[in-house]
Amino acid sequence: MDKLIITGGARLDGEIRISGAKNAALPILAATLLADGPVTVGNLPHLHDITTMIELFGRMGIEPVIDEKLAVEIDPRTIKTLVAPYELVKTMRASILVLGPMVARFGEAEVALPGGCAIGSRPVDLHIRGLEAMGAKIEVEGGYIKAKAPEGGLRGAHFFFDTVSVTGTENIMMAAALAKGRSVLQNAAREPEVVDLANFLIAMGANVQGAGTDTITIDGVERLHSATYRVMPDRIETGTYLVAAAVTGGRVKVKDTDPTILEAVLEKLKEAGADITTGEDWIELNMHGKRPKAVNLRTAPYPAFPTDMQAQFISLNAIAEGTGAVIETIFENRFMHVYEMHRMGAHIQVEGNTAIVTGVPALKGAPVMATDLRASASLVLSALVAEGDTLIDRIYHIDRGYECIEEKLQMLGAKIRRVPG
């Protein structure tokens, strides 16, 4: 397994381009299955989960074509099997997203129960109940979800999500795009990635209203047609590099991003003492060499502070002036990075779903291990400000969410290198 070796102490300075959002790209790729012609998706990040999704399409008989600009063309008319096998699905929770489109477009699907990061309970029952409300017959057996649409196809339905679910909202929204009649999804997820998927469906001819609010209305259409679409920028990658600038006292400009999709994060960075300026597609953060101030935060569904930025702000608080409380309300097992940060000299107390972080003037380099995607980002940030060398093991987690992380950090002046396993 590859490792990262980071020598701390460099103040980051420079400009980088933000990649396309993995959490928007995966549902958009799944939604290409709804079309009755070829669909081209651009600005895809080069990440393992994206490769896995494209490989899954290959297993199903679809042959994706990648052009010189690294956009992918998918023609779902060549599909030969409606099975998403376990050996591909086990590494990636987002594979559940092919369930709704396949049942809506082809009348049936067989999708293995998914795997992914071990950060707490993320059940798929909302996906199943939503499709059942639309008339699908579903059995879970042998580790597979086996779904069949009723005679004449899925029917529009009113469905209330008893907990806010991003992938649940996306799956049912995709299925509803081709269902007969109107579907109303209440307590729907409001994340920008849900809006991006809705915009993609609309580009193919779907009738979707209310995306970005907690009630989404979809009037089913007979067919969805070919389209070309560019995936939105990754707001979590954007936030991570801004925090990297903040912890090192540096200045970083991130380009090809959107300041309107991470306002809660920008507010907390300002509270930490950062100077932030924005344009239509860029954000610049400058700490002017200052140490950040500790901030209190609570994670909650969008538009509140994102759970996927919680670990990065624990790294910020770990070297900040003062003490900050970080309350995690989304996942019950998302402080695993804390125990690795203790090895670097961080002062963090975990009580239930709250981490109390008292900043220290400096962390110390140490061998640490990545436990999940965003936790591993926090270890990278901590290593950037630690004295000496930090060796981060199991970085395949990082590679699931950050495209070329060491190259981008090197461009900003970080001393970081990858050591092949």
Number of C-alpha atoms within 10 A of each C-alpha: 9 12 18 17 20 26 19 24 17 16 19 25 20 17 18 19 14 23 23 23 24 30 25 22 27 23 26 26 25 25 27 28 27 28 23 16 17 18 23 20 21 19 19 22 24 18 16 19 25 21 12 17 23 21 16 20 25 15 18 18 16 20 17 19 13 14 11 6 8 14 19 19 20 25 20 22 14 13 16 13 13 20 20 25 18 16 10 18 22 15 16 19 17 22 28 23 24 29 28 31 27 25 27 28 24 15 19 22 25 22 23 24 22 23 17 17 14 13 17 11 10 15 12 16 10 22 21 23 18 25 29 19 17 24 19 25 15 18 13 14 10 9 11 18 21 21 23 22 24 16 9 9 20 27 23 23 22 13 21 17 18 10 11 19 21 17 23 24 26 26 26 29 30 33 29 33 34 27 28 19 15 18 25 20 23 18 17 27 28 22 21 21 29 24 21 23 26 27 19 23 25 16 16 23 18 23 19 22 17 16 25 19 15 16 17 21 19 27 18 24 16 10 15 22 16 17 19 15 18 16 24 24 27 26 27 24 25 27 22 23 25 26 27 30 27 32 30 28 23 24 24 24 22 23 20 18 23 21 20 13 19 20 15 15 25 23 13 17 25 17 15 22 18 27 16 18 13 15 11 11 13 19 22 19 26 21 22 14 14 15 20 26 22 26 23 18 21 17 18 15 16 18 15 15 21 21 21 20 21 23 26 29 27 34 28 30 30 31 27 25 18 15 19 23 20 21 20 23 14 19 15 12 13 22 21 16 23 24 15 22 26 17 15 22 16 25 19 21 15 15 9 11 16 16 19 19 28 20 24 16 12 17 24 19 24 21 13 22 19 23 23 21 22 27 28 28 28 27 26 31 26 30 30 29 27 25 17 15 19 24 21 23 20 18 21 17 20 21 17 18 25 25 19 14 18 19 15 19 22 14 14 23 14 23 19 23 17 16 13 8 8
